Amino acid sequence: MAQEVVLDKETAFQVALEKNFGILVSKNQLSIAKNNASLMNNGFLPSLSATSVATYNQDNSTIEFPGQFLESGNPRPDVVLDKAEAQRYNAGLQLNYTLFDGMGRAYNYKALKARYALSELQLRETIENTLVQLFSVYFRVAQASENIVVLKDILGRSKRRLKRAQYAFEFGQANKLAVLSAQVDVANDSISMMNALQTLSTAKRDLSLLIRQEEAISFRVDTQVTFLPLPNLQALIESAKTQNVQYLLAQKNTEINEYDLKVSQSGFLPRIGLTGNYGWNLNQSAASAFFPGTNNTTYNLSLGANLTWSLFDGGQTTTRIKNAKIALENQTILNAQQEASFERDIKNAWEVYENNLAIYSLQKDLVATSLNNFERSEQQYVMGRITAIEFRQAQLNLLNAQTSSNTAKYNAKLAEYALLQIGGQLLNTDF
């Protein structure tokens, strides 16, 4: 069997950064935004085009001279041009440069740079969401692993109890009911173990998919959880106003809408452009009835400037400006809505975090109490002072306390991650 690999939280996160499908797509979207925000995509550079044309003509013609006579008095003969060939070649370069377009391209360039910054924030948002999802699954694996340890201990104690009951029955010190009761409990504990193993297997497959890990690789996770010393609530609120990714996305969208409005308004201003042409022409004409064939070569250079001012475009520019203003107004409304609920959300996250920490602390104390109670009950059961039902109840109480403590531990840690995410500090802390 292959050796089991320990997959710690830091390694799982690093692998997810490199292989997770959602993060890879977001990185590609960022690359697209970076390409769009370059000077080559915004009309600041001139355009240069080359053209060339080659034409070939072949004519067969007969020229008649009706009513015309030669000096000899004979009718003038027809002139026959057979396969009269003509060629024409030309090539040219054309240069165009927009000198001024009403500041449209400048604002569009700024808008695309803002969209690139927006894509960076969206990548960060994807990473944060993937991190929370990753550790939610990671902790399911850890919790299932710890529950299996607890269930193994419970099952082992139930099997030892069954052996004692069988020995006691064989020596006439207990009835068959004690054996049957112990067998039922062993069967129930075995079923619980099978379900826990299935839960662990499913959680591992989910984790393998998130980090694109081969399922054939056997691994176990780190079940140690360390809670971070967090700042007070007010400090988190102030941090969130400058670091929360949702807050920053809203601000960046507002900036983009402002640029889009200015781009639309640039349609009212004129456009000034420069043009340049350089051409070469070669015309090889065929001989005609009266003139011989000629070769004509021409070189041409021209420079020019143009001004275009759309005085009326059917109201399209006006419509674009109106829609851009509405989009900016909508974004302002969304920002106000977010600000109205922002402080509430972080306070709710803080209370959930504190509540889960308190529950985990109580669950740890309950585990210690339940373990002490079970050990005493086991001693009393061996000495015959309590019934099998009372012993089983103490055993189940210990099982519930231990599994509930595991659940509370990981819930508290996930609540900590959620609080750090809304405070904008999730990627700035240790895992």
Secondary structure, DSSP 8 states (H G I E B T S, - for coil): ----EEE-HHHHHHHHHHH-HHHHHHHHHHHHHHHHTSGGGTT-S-EEEEEEEEEEEEEEEEE--TT-B-TTSSB---EEEEEEEEEEEEEEEEEEEEEESTTHHHHHHHHHHHHHHHHHHHHHHHHHHHHHHHHHHHHHHHHHHHHHHHHHHHHHHHHHHHHHHHHHHHTTSS-HHHHHHHHHHHHHHHHHHHHHHHHHHHHHHHHHHHHT--TTS-EEE-----------HHHHHHHHHHH-HHHHHHHHHHHHHHHHHHHHHGGGS-EEEEEEEEEEEEEE----SSS---EEEEEEEEEEEEEE--S--TTHHHHHHHHHHHHHHHHHHHHHHHHHHHHHHHHHHHHHHHHHHHHHHHHHHHHHHHHHHHHHHHHHHHTTSS-HHHHHHHHHHHHHHHHHHHHHHHHHHHHHHHHHHHTT-GGGS--
